[in-house]
Amino acid sequence: MQFWDHEKGETFLYRYAFGPGAWLDLLPDGRFDASPVGMRYLCYAERASGTLNSYTAEELVKEFYDPKAVQEVLEKYVK
């Protein structure tokens, strides 16, 4: 599911639900929050210079896990 800011014309949050208690909230810049079960679905791959690079959940958590940032973005839109 995408959460869209109609005034700015851009998505501000992607929300993924994988089942009961399994969710992932992703900001466009890559920072995220997730339930413990949702973390199991976390992975990332990108093609760069003709090679496919993949990143483990542990690598992503170190750099991008930021529940406070996700909460701050959501608070701007929930009144």
mmCIF file of the N, C-alpha and C atoms, coordinates in Angstrom:
data_MODEL
# 
_entry.id   MODEL 
# 
loop_
_atom_site.group_PDB 
_atom_site.id 
_atom_site.type_symbol 
_atom_site.label_atom_id 
_atom_site.label_alt_id 
_atom_site.label_comp_id 
_atom_site.label_asym_id 
_atom_site.label_entity_id 
_atom_site.label_seq_id 
_atom_site.pdbx_PDB_ins_code 
_atom_site.Cartn_x 
_atom_site.Cartn_y 
_atom_site.Cartn_z 
_atom_site.occupancy 
_atom_site.B_iso_or_equiv 
_atom_site.pdbx_formal_charge 
_atom_site.auth_seq_id 
_atom_site.auth_comp_id 
_atom_site.auth_asym_id 
_atom_site.auth_atom_id 
_atom_site.pdbx_PDB_model_num 
ATOM 1   N N  . MET A 1 1  ? 0.846  -1.150  0.000   1.00 0.00 ? 1  MET A N  1 
ATOM 2   C CA . MET A 1 1  ? 0.000  0.000   0.000   1.00 0.00 ? 1  MET A CA 1 
ATOM 3   C C  . MET A 1 1  ? 0.906  1.232   0.000   1.00 0.00 ? 1  MET A C  1 
ATOM 4   N N  . GLN A 1 2  ? 0.533  2.247   -0.765  1.00 0.00 ? 2  GLN A N  1 
ATOM 5   C CA . GLN A 1 2  ? 1.271  3.504   -0.808  1.00 0.00 ? 2  GLN A CA 1 
ATOM 6   C C  . GLN A 1 2  ? 0.482  4.586   -0.109  1.00 0.00 ? 2  GLN A C  1 
ATOM 7   N N  . PHE A 1 3  ? 1.191  5.416   0.663   1.00 0.00 ? 3  PHE A N  1 
ATOM 8   C CA . PHE A 1 3  ? 0.573  6.597   1.249   1.00 0.00 ? 3  PHE A CA 1 
ATOM 9   C C  . PHE A 1 3  ? 1.090  7.798   0.475   1.00 0.00 ? 3  PHE A C  1 
ATOM 10  N N  . TRP A 1 4  ? 0.167  8.579   -0.034  1.00 0.00 ? 4  TRP A N  1 
ATOM 11  C CA . TRP A 1 4  ? 0.460  9.606   -1.000  1.00 0.00 ? 4  TRP A CA 1 
ATOM 12  C C  . TRP A 1 4  ? 0.133  10.975  -0.446  1.00 0.00 ? 4  TRP A C  1 
ATOM 13  N N  . ASP A 1 5  ? 1.037  11.933  -0.621  1.00 0.00 ? 5  ASP A N  1 
ATOM 14  C CA . ASP A 1 5  ? 0.786  13.333  -0.275  1.00 0.00 ? 5  ASP A CA 1 
ATOM 15  C C  . ASP A 1 5  ? 0.291  14.014  -1.547  1.00 0.00 ? 5  ASP A C  1 
ATOM 16  N N  . HIS A 1 6  ? -1.005 14.284  -1.610  1.00 0.00 ? 6  HIS A N  1 
ATOM 17  C CA . HIS A 1 6  ? -1.582 14.819  -2.851  1.00 0.00 ? 6  HIS A CA 1 
ATOM 18  C C  . HIS A 1 6  ? -1.131 16.247  -3.126  1.00 0.00 ? 6  HIS A C  1 
ATOM 19  N N  . GLU A 1 7  ? -0.774 17.012  -2.091  1.00 0.00 ? 7  GLU A N  1 
ATOM 20  C CA . GLU A 1 7  ? -0.305 18.385  -2.309  1.00 0.00 ? 7  GLU A CA 1 
ATOM 21  C C  . GLU A 1 7  ? 1.098  18.412  -2.901  1.00 0.00 ? 7  GLU A C  1 
ATOM 22  N N  . LYS A 1 8  ? 1.958  17.543  -2.430  1.00 0.00 ? 8  LYS A N  1 
ATOM 23  C CA . LYS A 1 8  ? 3.332  17.474  -2.949  1.00 0.00 ? 8  LYS A CA 1 
ATOM 24  C C  . LYS A 1 8  ? 3.432  16.594  -4.187  1.00 0.00 ? 8  LYS A C  1 
ATOM 25  N N  . GLY A 1 9  ? 2.434  15.727  -4.371  1.00 0.00 ? 9  GLY A N  1 
ATOM 26  C CA . GLY A 1 9  ? 2.448  14.823  -5.515  1.00 0.00 ? 9  GLY A CA 1 
ATOM 27  C C  . GLY A 1 9  ? 3.491  13.720  -5.396  1.00 0.00 ? 9  GLY A C  1 
ATOM 28  N N  . GLU A 1 10 ? 3.676  13.209  -4.163  1.00 0.00 ? 10 GLU A N  1 
ATOM 29  C CA . GLU A 1 10 ? 4.674  12.158  -3.982  1.00 0.00 ? 10 GLU A CA 1 
ATOM 30  C C  . GLU A 1 10 ? 4.255  11.180  -2.886  1.00 0.00 ? 10 GLU A C  1 
ATOM 31  N N  . THR A 1 11 ? 4.805  9.983   -2.984  1.00 0.00 ? 11 THR A N  1 
ATOM 32  C CA . THR A 1 11 ? 4.572  8.965   -1.976  1.00 0.00 ? 11 THR A CA 1 
ATOM 33  C C  . THR A 1 11 ? 5.455  9.267   -0.778  1.00 0.00 ? 11 THR A C  1 
ATOM 34  N N  . PHE A 1 12 ? 4.888  9.161   0.439   1.00 0.00 ? 12 PHE A N  1 
ATOM 35  C CA . PHE A 1 12 ? 5.698  9.394   1.626   1.00 0.00 ? 12 PHE A CA 1 
ATOM 36  C C  . PHE A 1 12 ? 5.919  8.127   2.442   1.00 0.00 ? 12 PHE A C  1 
ATOM 37  N N  . LEU A 1 13 ? 5.194  7.036   2.135   1.00 0.00 ? 13 LEU A N  1 
ATOM 38  C CA . LEU A 1 13 ? 5.375  5.790   2.880   1.00 0.00 ? 13 LEU A CA 1 
ATOM 39  C C  . LEU A 1 13 ? 4.832  4.623   2.063   1.00 0.00 ? 13 LEU A C  1 
ATOM 40  N N  . TYR A 1 14 ? 5.557  3.512   2.107   1.00 0.00 ? 14 TYR A N  1 
ATOM 41  C CA . TYR A 1 14 ? 5.081  2.249   1.543   1.00 0.00 ? 14 TYR A CA 1 
ATOM 42  C C  . TYR A 1 14 ? 4.848  1.314   2.716   1.00 0.00 ? 14 TYR A C  1 
ATOM 43  N N  . ARG A 1 15 ? 3.694  0.696   2.774   1.00 0.00 ? 15 ARG A N  1 
ATOM 44  C CA . ARG A 1 15 ? 3.385  -0.237  3.864   1.00 0.00 ? 15 ARG A CA 1 
ATOM 45  C C  . ARG A 1 15 ? 3.122  -1.612  3.265   1.00 0.00 ? 15 ARG A C  1 
ATOM 46  N N  . TYR A 1 16 ? 3.807  -2.605  3.800   1.00 0.00 ? 16 TYR A N  1 
ATOM 47  C CA . TYR A 1 16 ? 3.641  -3.975  3.358   1.00 0.00 ? 16 TYR A CA 1 
ATOM 48  C C  . TYR A 1 16 ? 3.119  -4.803  4.519   1.00 0.00 ? 16 TYR A C  1 
ATOM 49  N N  . ALA A 1 17 ? 2.079  -5.567  4.282   1.00 0.00 ? 17 ALA A N  1 
ATOM 50  C CA . ALA A 1 17 ? 1.532  -6.480  5.295   1.00 0.00 ? 17 ALA A CA 1 
ATOM 51  C C  . ALA A 1 17 ? 1.658  -7.894  4.738   1.00 0.00 ? 17 ALA A C  1 
ATOM 52  N N  . PHE A 1 18 ? 2.315  -8.758  5.489   1.00 0.00 ? 18 PHE A N  1 
ATOM 53  C CA . PHE A 1 18 ? 2.582  -10.118 5.030   1.00 0.00 ? 18 PHE A CA 1 
ATOM 54  C C  . PHE A 1 18 ? 1.687  -11.147 5.701   1.00 0.00 ? 18 PHE A C  1 
ATOM 55  N N  . GLY A 1 19 ? 0.936  -10.719 6.699   1.00 0.00 ? 19 GLY A N  1 
ATOM 56  C CA . GLY A 1 19 ? 0.071  -11.609 7.458   1.00 0.00 ? 19 GLY A CA 1 
ATOM 57  C C  . GLY A 1 19 ? -0.072 -11.063 8.858   1.00 0.00 ? 19 GLY A C  1 
ATOM 58  N N  . PRO A 1 20 ? -0.790 -11.752 9.715   1.00 0.00 ? 20 PRO A N  1 
ATOM 59  C CA . PRO A 1 20 ? -0.987 -11.260 11.078  1.00 0.00 ? 20 PRO A CA 1 
ATOM 60  C C  . PRO A 1 20 ? 0.346  -10.996 11.786  1.00 0.00 ? 20 PRO A C  1 
ATOM 61  N N  . GLY A 1 21 ? 0.534  -9.777  12.230  1.00 0.00 ? 21 GLY A N  1 
ATOM 62  C CA . GLY A 1 21 ? 1.738  -9.410  12.972  1.00 0.00 ? 21 GLY A CA 1 
ATOM 63  C C  . GLY A 1 21 ? 2.987  -9.254  12.136  1.00 0.00 ? 21 GLY A C  1 
ATOM 64  N N  . ALA A 1 22 ? 2.876  -9.340  10.824  1.00 0.00 ? 22 ALA A N  1 
ATOM 65  C CA . ALA A 1 22 ? 4.041  -9.229  9.936   1.00 0.00 ? 22 ALA A CA 1 
ATOM 66  C C  . ALA A 1 22 ? 3.850  -8.028  9.019   1.00 0.00 ? 22 ALA A C  1 
ATOM 67  N N  . TRP A 1 23 ? 4.602  -6.948  9.283   1.00 0.00 ? 23 TRP A N  1 
ATOM 68  C CA . TRP A 1 23 ? 4.469  -5.724  8.493   1.00 0.00 ? 23 TRP A CA 1 
ATOM 69  C C  . TRP A 1 23 ? 5.817  -5.028  8.355   1.00 0.00 ? 23 TRP A C  1 
ATOM 70  N N  . LEU A 1 24 ? 5.901  -4.164  7.341   1.00 0.00 ? 24 LEU A N  1 
ATOM 71  C CA . LEU A 1 24 ? 7.094  -3.390  7.058   1.00 0.00 ? 24 LEU A CA 1 
ATOM 72  C C  . LEU A 1 24 ? 6.649  -2.028  6.543   1.00 0.00 ? 24 LEU A C  1 
ATOM 73  N N  . ASP A 1 25 ? 7.132  -0.960  7.163   1.00 0.00 ? 25 ASP A N  1 
ATOM 74  C CA . ASP A 1 25 ? 6.886  0.409   6.704   1.00 0.00 ? 25 ASP A CA 1 
ATOM 75  C C  . ASP A 1 25 ? 8.194  0.944   6.138   1.00 0.00 ? 25 ASP A C  1 
ATOM 76  N N  . LEU A 1 26 ? 8.158  1.431   4.900   1.00 0.00 ? 26 LEU A N  1 
ATOM 77  C CA . LEU A 1 26 ? 9.362  1.860   4.196   1.00 0.00 ? 26 LEU A CA 1 
ATOM 78  C C  . LEU A 1 26 ? 9.202  3.293   3.712   1.00 0.00 ? 26 LEU A C  1 
ATOM 79  N N  . LEU A 1 27 ? 10.154 4.153   4.087   1.00 0.00 ? 27 LEU A N  1 
ATOM 80  C CA . LEU A 1 27 ? 10.178 5.526   3.584   1.00 0.00 ? 27 LEU A CA 1 
ATOM 81  C C  . LEU A 1 27 ? 10.878 5.536   2.228   1.00 0.00 ? 27 LEU A C  1 
ATOM 82  N N  . PRO A 1 28 ? 10.580 6.509   1.370   1.00 0.00 ? 28 PRO A N  1 
ATOM 83  C CA . PRO A 1 28 ? 11.207 6.551   0.052   1.00 0.00 ? 28 PRO A CA 1 
ATOM 84  C C  . PRO A 1 28 ? 12.741 6.596   0.081   1.00 0.00 ? 28 PRO A C  1 
ATOM 85  N N  . ASP A 1 29 ? 13.339 7.109   1.165   1.00 0.00 ? 29 ASP A N  1 
ATOM 86  C CA . ASP A 1 29 ? 14.799 7.177   1.234   1.00 0.00 ? 29 ASP A CA 1 
ATOM 87  C C  . ASP A 1 29 ? 15.439 5.894   1.769   1.00 0.00 ? 29 ASP A C  1 
ATOM 88  N N  . GLY A 1 30 ? 14.615 4.856   2.044   1.00 0.00 ? 30 GLY A N  1 
ATOM 89  C CA . GLY A 1 30 ? 15.137 3.567   2.462   1.00 0.00 ? 30 GLY A CA 1 
ATOM 90  C C  . GLY A 1 30 ? 15.048 3.284   3.948   1.00 0.00 ? 30 GLY A C  1 
ATOM 91  N N  . ARG A 1 31 ? 14.826 4.296   4.775   1.00 0.00 ? 31 ARG A N  1 
ATOM 92  C CA . ARG A 1 31 ? 14.681 4.040   6.209   1.00 0.00 ? 31 ARG A CA 1 
ATOM 93  C C  . ARG A 1 31 ? 13.381 3.286   6.438   1.00 0.00 ? 31 ARG A C  1 
ATOM 94  N N  . PHE A 1 32 ? 13.357 2.449   7.479   1.00 0.00 ? 32 PHE A N  1 
ATOM 95  C CA . PHE A 1 32 ? 12.181 1.604   7.664   1.00 0.00 ? 32 PHE A CA 1 
ATOM 96  C C  . PHE A 1 32 ? 11.951 1.268   9.125   1.00 0.00 ? 32 PHE A C  1 
ATOM 97  N N  . ASP A 1 33 ? 10.759 0.731   9.372   1.00 0.00 ? 33 ASP A N  1 
ATOM 98  C CA . ASP A 1 33 ? 10.371 0.119   10.634  1.00 0.00 ? 33 ASP A CA 1 
ATOM 99  C C  . ASP A 1 33 ? 9.660  -1.171  10.265  1.00 0.00 ? 33 ASP A C  1 
ATOM 100 N N  . ALA A 1 34 ? 9.769  -2.178  11.123  1.00 0.00 ? 34 ALA A N  1 
ATOM 101 C CA . ALA A 1 34 ? 9.129  -3.459  10.824  1.00 0.00 ? 34 ALA A CA 1 
ATOM 102 C C  . ALA A 1 34 ? 8.858  -4.206  12.116  1.00 0.00 ? 34 ALA A C  1 
ATOM 103 N N  . SER A 1 35 ? 7.862  -5.056  12.063  1.00 0.00 ? 35 SER A N  1 
ATOM 104 C CA . SER A 1 35 ? 7.621  -5.959  13.187  1.00 0.00 ? 35 SER A CA 1 
ATOM 105 C C  . SER A 1 35 ? 8.706  -7.033  13.162  1.00 0.00 ? 35 SER A C  1 
ATOM 106 N N  . PRO A 1 36 ? 8.917  -7.725  14.285  1.00 0.00 ? 36 PRO A N  1 
ATOM 107 C CA . PRO A 1 36 ? 9.921  -8.802  14.282  1.00 0.00 ? 36 PRO A CA 1 
ATOM 108 C C  . PRO A 1 36 ? 9.649  -9.844  13.186  1.00 0.00 ? 36 PRO A C  1 
ATOM 109 N N  . VAL A 1 37 ? 8.401  -10.188 12.979  1.00 0.00 ? 37 VAL A N  1 
ATOM 110 C CA . VAL A 1 37 ? 8.069  -11.154 11.923  1.00 0.00 ? 37 VAL A CA 1 
ATOM 111 C C  . VAL A 1 37 ? 8.288  -10.523 10.549  1.00 0.00 ? 37 VAL A C  1 
ATOM 112 N N  . GLY A 1 38 ? 7.953  -9.255  10.402  1.00 0.00 ? 38 GLY A N  1 
ATOM 113 C CA . GLY A 1 38 ? 8.150  -8.559  9.135   1.00 0.00 ? 38 GLY A CA 1 
ATOM 114 C C  . GLY A 1 38 ? 9.611  -8.466  8.736   1.00 0.00 ? 38 GLY A C  1 
ATOM 115 N N  . MET A 1 39 ? 10.499 -8.414  9.723   1.00 0.00 ? 39 MET A N  1 
ATOM 116 C CA . MET A 1 39 ? 11.952 -8.362  9.450   1.00 0.00 ? 39 MET A CA 1 
ATOM 117 C C  . MET A 1 39 ? 12.407 -9.577  8.656   1.00 0.00 ? 39 MET A C  1 
ATOM 118 N N  . ARG A 1 40 ? 11.729 -10.695 8.801   1.00 0.00 ? 40 ARG A N  1 
ATOM 119 C CA . ARG A 1 40 ? 12.119 -11.913 8.070   1.00 0.00 ? 40 ARG A CA 1 
ATOM 120 C C  . ARG A 1 40 ? 11.957 -11.744 6.557   1.00 0.00 ? 40 ARG A C  1 
ATOM 121 N N  . TYR A 1 41 ? 11.119 -10.797 6.150   1.00 0.00 ? 41 TYR A N  1 
ATOM 122 C CA . TYR A 1 41 ? 10.880 -10.573 4.726   1.00 0.00 ? 41 TYR A CA 1 
ATOM 123 C C  . TYR A 1 41 ? 11.833 -9.538  4.136   1.00 0.00 ? 41 TYR A C  1 
ATOM 124 N N  . LEU A 1 42 ? 12.683 -8.990  4.975   1.00 0.00 ? 42 LEU A N  1 
ATOM 125 C CA . LEU A 1 42 ? 13.548 -7.901  4.558   1.00 0.00 ? 42 LEU A CA 1 
ATOM 126 C C  . LEU A 1 42 ? 14.715 -8.393  3.720   1.00 0.00 ? 42 LEU A C  1 
ATOM 127 N N  . CYS A 1 43 ? 14.858 -7.826  2.524   1.00 0.00 ? 43 CYS A N  1 
ATOM 128 C CA . CYS A 1 43 ? 16.001 -8.084  1.661   1.00 0.00 ? 43 CYS A CA 1 
ATOM 129 C C  . CYS A 1 43 ? 16.050 -6.987  0.616   1.00 0.00 ? 43 CYS A C  1 
ATOM 130 N N  . TYR A 1 44 ? 17.195 -6.839  -0.008  1.00 0.00 ? 44 TYR A N  1 
ATOM 131 C CA . TYR A 1 44 ? 17.343 -5.801  -1.023  1.00 0.00 ? 44 TYR A CA 1 
ATOM 132 C C  . TYR A 1 44 ? 18.372 -6.266  -2.034  1.00 0.00 ? 44 TYR A C  1 
ATOM 133 N N  . ALA A 1 45 ? 18.088 -6.011  -3.277  1.00 0.00 ? 45 ALA A N  1 
ATOM 134 C CA . ALA A 1 45 ? 19.035 -6.329  -4.349  1.00 0.00 ? 45 ALA A CA 1 
ATOM 135 C C  . ALA A 1 45 ? 19.008 -5.194  -5.356  1.00 0.00 ? 45 ALA A C  1 
ATOM 136 N N  . GLU A 1 46 ? 20.171 -4.906  -5.931  1.00 0.00 ? 46 GLU A N  1 
ATOM 137 C CA . GLU A 1 46 ? 20.256 -3.867  -6.956  1.00 0.00 ? 46 GLU A CA 1 
ATOM 138 C C  . GLU A 1 46 ? 21.273 -4.271  -8.010  1.00 0.00 ? 46 GLU A C  1 
ATOM 139 N N  . ARG A 1 47 ? 21.041 -3.810  -9.211  1.00 0.00 ? 47 ARG A N  1 
ATOM 140 C CA . ARG A 1 47 ? 21.983 -4.050  -10.292 1.00 0.00 ? 47 ARG A CA 1 
ATOM 141 C C  . ARG A 1 47 ? 22.847 -2.798  -10.420 1.00 0.00 ? 47 ARG A C  1 
ATOM 142 N N  . ALA A 1 48 ? 24.150 -2.988  -10.349 1.00 0.00 ? 48 ALA A N  1 
ATOM 143 C CA . ALA A 1 48 ? 25.096 -1.883  -10.484 1.00 0.00 ? 48 ALA A CA 1 
ATOM 144 C C  . ALA A 1 48 ? 26.264 -2.362  -11.329 1.00 0.00 ? 48 ALA A C  1 
ATOM 145 N N  . SER A 1 49 ? 26.563 -1.620  -12.350 1.00 0.00 ? 49 SER A N  1 
ATOM 146 C CA . SER A 1 49 ? 27.690 -1.944  -13.242 1.00 0.00 ? 49 SER A CA 1 
ATOM 147 C C  . SER A 1 49 ? 27.617 -3.366  -13.768 1.00 0.00 ? 49 SER A C  1 
ATOM 148 N N  . GLY A 1 50 ? 26.409 -3.818  -14.094 1.00 0.00 ? 50 GLY A N  1 
ATOM 149 C CA . GLY A 1 50 ? 26.231 -5.139  -14.669 1.00 0.00 ? 50 GLY A CA 1 
ATOM 150 C C  . GLY A 1 50 ? 26.258 -6.289  -13.675 1.00 0.00 ? 50 GLY A C  1 
ATOM 151 N N  . THR A 1 51 ? 26.371 -5.987  -12.392 1.00 0.00 ? 51 THR A N  1 
ATOM 152 C CA . THR A 1 51 ? 26.376 -7.036  -11.360 1.00 0.00 ? 51 THR A CA 1 
ATOM 153 C C  . THR A 1 51 ? 25.161 -6.869  -10.466 1.00 0.00 ? 51 THR A C  1 
ATOM 154 N N  . LEU A 1 52 ? 24.695 -7.979  -9.959  1.00 0.00 ? 52 LEU A N  1 
ATOM 155 C CA . LEU A 1 52 ? 23.575 -7.947  -9.028  1.00 0.00 ? 52 LEU A CA 1 
ATOM 156 C C  . LEU A 1 52 ? 24.134 -8.016  -7.613  1.00 0.00 ? 52 LEU A C  1 
ATOM 157 N N  . ASN A 1 53 ? 23.895 -6.972  -6.849  1.00 0.00 ? 53 ASN A N  1 
ATOM 158 C CA . ASN A 1 53 ? 24.346 -6.919  -5.457  1.00 0.00 ? 53 ASN A CA 1 
ATOM 159 C C  . ASN A 1 53 ? 23.153 -7.157  -4.555  1.00 0.00 ? 53 ASN A C  1 
ATOM 160 N N  . SER A 1 54 ? 23.305 -8.038  -3.580  1.00 0.00 ? 54 SER A N  1 
ATOM 161 C CA . SER A 1 54 ? 22.228 -8.269  -2.620  1.00 0.00 ? 54 SER A CA 1 
ATOM 162 C C  . SER A 1 54 ? 22.742 -7.963  -1.221  1.00 0.00 ? 54 SER A C  1 
ATOM 163 N N  . TYR A 1 55 ? 21.819 -7.561  -0.371  1.00 0.00 ? 55 TYR A N  1 
ATOM 164 C CA . TYR A 1 55 ? 22.158 -7.147  0.980   1.00 0.00 ? 55 TYR A CA 1 
ATOM 165 C C  . TYR A 1 55 ? 21.342 -7.968  1.976   1.00 0.00 ? 55 TYR A C  1 
ATOM 166 N N  . THR A 1 56 ? 21.981 -8.375  3.037   1.00 0.00 ? 56 THR A N  1 
ATOM 167 C CA . THR A 1 56 ? 21.298 -9.155  4.066   1.00 0.00 ? 56 THR A CA 1 
ATOM 168 C C  . THR A 1 56 ? 20.451 -8.233  4.939   1.00 0.00 ? 56 THR A C  1 
ATOM 169 N N  . ALA A 1 57 ? 19.520 -8.822  5.638   1.00 0.00 ? 57 ALA A N  1 
ATOM 170 C CA . ALA A 1 57 ? 18.684 -8.057  6.560   1.00 0.00 ? 57 ALA A CA 1 
ATOM 171 C C  . ALA A 1 57 ? 19.563 -7.380  7.609   1.00 0.00 ? 57 ALA A C  1 
ATOM 172 N N  . GLU A 1 58 ? 20.588 -8.063  8.085   1.00 0.00 ? 58 GLU A N  1 
ATOM 173 C CA . GLU A 1 58 ? 21.471 -7.485  9.099   1.00 0.00 ? 58 GLU A CA 1 
ATOM 174 C C  . GLU A 1 58 ? 22.151 -6.218  8.585   1.00 0.00 ? 58 GLU A C  1 
ATOM 175 N N  . GLU A 1 59 ? 22.606 -6.237  7.335   1.00 0.00 ? 59 GLU A N  1 
ATOM 176 C CA . GLU A 1 59 ? 23.243 -5.044  6.755   1.00 0.00 ? 59 GLU A CA 1 
ATOM 177 C C  . GLU A 1 59 ? 22.250 -3.896  6.648   1.00 0.00 ? 59 GLU A C  1 
ATOM 178 N N  . LEU A 1 60 ? 21.038 -4.209  6.248   1.00 0.00 ? 60 LEU A N  1 
ATOM 179 C CA . LEU A 1 60 ? 20.017 -3.176  6.088   1.00 0.00 ? 60 LEU A CA 1 
ATOM 180 C C  . LEU A 1 60 ? 19.601 -2.588  7.433   1.00 0.00 ? 60 LEU A C  1 
ATOM 181 N N  . VAL A 1 61 ? 19.501 -3.438  8.451   1.00 0.00 ? 61 VAL A N  1 
ATOM 182 C CA . VAL A 1 61 ? 19.106 -2.964  9.778   1.00 0.00 ? 61 VAL A CA 1 
ATOM 183 C C  . VAL A 1 61 ? 20.142 -1.978  10.307  1.00 0.00 ? 61 VAL A C  1 
ATOM 184 N N  . LYS A 1 62 ? 21.414 -2.292  10.150  1.00 0.00 ? 62 LYS A N  1 
ATOM 185 C CA . LYS A 1 62 ? 22.477 -1.401  10.647  1.00 0.00 ? 62 LYS A CA 1 
ATOM 186 C C  . LYS A 1 62 ? 22.370 -0.005  10.042  1.00 0.00 ? 62 LYS A C  1 
ATOM 187 N N  . GLU A 1 63 ? 22.071 0.067   8.768   1.00 0.00 ? 63 GLU A N  1 
ATOM 188 C CA . GLU A 1 63 ? 22.097 1.356   8.084   1.00 0.00 ? 63 GLU A CA 1 
ATOM 189 C C  . GLU A 1 63 ? 20.742 2.051   7.994   1.00 0.00 ? 63 GLU A C  1 
ATOM 190 N N  . PHE A 1 64 ? 19.651 1.296   7.874   1.00 0.00 ? 64 PHE A N  1 
ATOM 191 C CA . PHE A 1 64 ? 18.373 1.925   7.545   1.00 0.00 ? 64 PHE A CA 1 
ATOM 192 C C  . PHE A 1 64 ? 17.251 1.748   8.563   1.00 0.00 ? 64 PHE A C  1 
ATOM 193 N N  . TYR A 1 65 ? 17.421 0.904   9.576   1.00 0.00 ? 65 TYR A N  1 
ATOM 194 C CA . TYR A 1 65 ? 16.358 0.701   10.565  1.00 0.00 ? 65 TYR A CA 1 
ATOM 195 C C  . TYR A 1 65 ? 16.224 1.967   11.398  1.00 0.00 ? 65 TYR A C  1 
ATOM 196 N N  . ASP A 1 66 ? 15.088 2.659   11.256  1.00 0.00 ? 66 ASP A N  1 
ATOM 197 C CA . ASP A 1 66 ? 14.891 3.947   11.922  1.00 0.00 ? 66 ASP A CA 1 
ATOM 198 C C  . ASP A 1 66 ? 13.416 4.140   12.250  1.00 0.00 ? 66 ASP A C  1 
ATOM 199 N N  . PRO A 1 67 ? 12.905 3.416   13.253  1.00 0.00 ? 67 PRO A N  1 
ATOM 200 C CA . PRO A 1 67 ? 11.483 3.516   13.588  1.00 0.00 ? 67 PRO A CA 1 
ATOM 201 C C  . PRO A 1 67 ? 11.048 4.928   13.945  1.00 0.00 ? 67 PRO A C  1 
ATOM 202 N N  . LYS A 1 68 ? 11.951 5.697   14.574  1.00 0.00 ? 68 LYS A N  1 
ATOM 203 C CA . LYS A 1 68 ? 11.602 7.070   14.962  1.00 0.00 ? 68 LYS A CA 1 
ATOM 204 C C  . LYS A 1 68 ? 11.322 7.937   13.731  1.00 0.00 ? 68 LYS A C  1 
ATOM 205 N N  . ALA A 1 69 ? 12.120 7.797   12.687  1.00 0.00 ? 69 ALA A N  1 
ATOM 206 C CA . ALA A 1 69 ? 11.913 8.575   11.459  1.00 0.00 ? 69 ALA A CA 1 
ATOM 207 C C  . ALA A 1 69 ? 10.576 8.223   10.816  1.00 0.00 ? 69 ALA A C  1 
ATOM 208 N N  . VAL A 1 70 ? 10.236 6.939   10.803  1.00 0.00 ? 70 VAL A N  1 
ATOM 209 C CA . VAL A 1 70 ? 8.955  6.517   10.232  1.00 0.00 ? 70 VAL A CA 1 
ATOM 210 C C  . VAL A 1 70 ? 7.805  7.119   11.032  1.00 0.00 ? 70 VAL A C  1 
ATOM 211 N N  . GLN A 1 71 ? 7.918  7.070   12.356  1.00 0.00 ? 71 GLN A N  1 
ATOM 212 C CA . GLN A 1 71 ? 6.884  7.633   13.222  1.00 0.00 ? 71 GLN A CA 1 
ATOM 213 C C  . GLN A 1 71 ? 6.724  9.141   12.988  1.00 0.00 ? 71 GLN A C  1 
ATOM 214 N N  . GLU A 1 72 ? 7.830  9.845   12.847  1.00 0.00 ? 72 GLU A N  1 
ATOM 215 C CA . GLU A 1 72 ? 7.779  11.294  12.610  1.00 0.00 ? 72 GLU A CA 1 
ATOM 216 C C  . GLU A 1 72 ? 7.070  11.626  11.303  1.00 0.00 ? 72 GLU A C  1 
ATOM 217 N N  . VAL A 1 73 ? 7.339  10.848  10.263  1.00 0.00 ? 73 VAL A N  1 
ATOM 218 C CA . VAL A 1 73 ? 6.667  11.083  8.984   1.00 0.00 ? 73 VAL A CA 1 
ATOM 219 C C  . VAL A 1 73 ? 5.170  10.830  9.127   1.00 0.00 ? 73 VAL A C  1 
ATOM 220 N N  . LEU A 1 74 ? 4.806  9.740   9.776   1.00 0.00 ? 74 LEU A N  1 
ATOM 221 C CA . LEU A 1 74 ? 3.387  9.426   9.944   1.00 0.00 ? 74 LEU A CA 1 
ATOM 222 C C  . LEU A 1 74 ? 2.665  10.484  10.777  1.00 0.00 ? 74 LEU A C  1 
ATOM 223 N N  . GLU A 1 75 ? 3.321  11.012  11.792  1.00 0.00 ? 75 GLU A N  1 
ATOM 224 C CA . GLU A 1 75 ? 2.693  12.029  12.638  1.00 0.00 ? 75 GLU A CA 1 
ATOM 225 C C  . GLU A 1 75 ? 2.362  13.308  11.883  1.00 0.00 ? 75 GLU A C  1 
ATOM 226 N N  . LYS A 1 76 ? 3.090  13.592  10.816  1.00 0.00 ? 76 LYS A N  1 
ATOM 227 C CA . LYS A 1 76 ? 2.797  14.771  10.001  1.00 0.00 ? 76 LYS A CA 1 
ATOM 228 C C  . LYS A 1 76 ? 1.445  14.659  9.313   1.00 0.00 ? 76 LYS A C  1 
ATOM 229 N N  . TYR A 1 77 ? 1.010  13.426  9.049   1.00 0.00 ? 77 TYR A N  1 
ATOM 230 C CA . TYR A 1 77 ? -0.211 13.208  8.285   1.00 0.00 ? 77 TYR A CA 1 
ATOM 231 C C  . TYR A 1 77 ? -1.392 12.745  9.110   1.00 0.00 ? 77 TYR A C  1 
ATOM 232 N N  . VAL A 1 78 ? -1.159 12.253  10.295  1.00 0.00 ? 78 VAL A N  1 
ATOM 233 C CA . VAL A 1 78 ? -2.250 11.769  11.154  1.00 0.00 ? 78 VAL A CA 1 
ATOM 234 C C  . VAL A 1 78 ? -2.577 12.857  12.158  1.00 0.00 ? 78 VAL A C  1 
ATOM 235 N N  . LYS A 1 79 ? -3.802 13.263  12.160  1.00 0.00 ? 79 LYS A N  1 
ATOM 236 C CA . LYS A 1 79 ? -4.214 14.338  13.077  1.00 0.00 ? 79 LYS A CA 1 
ATOM 237 C C  . LYS A 1 79 ? -5.285 13.848  13.989  1.00 0.00 ? 79 LYS A C  1 
# 
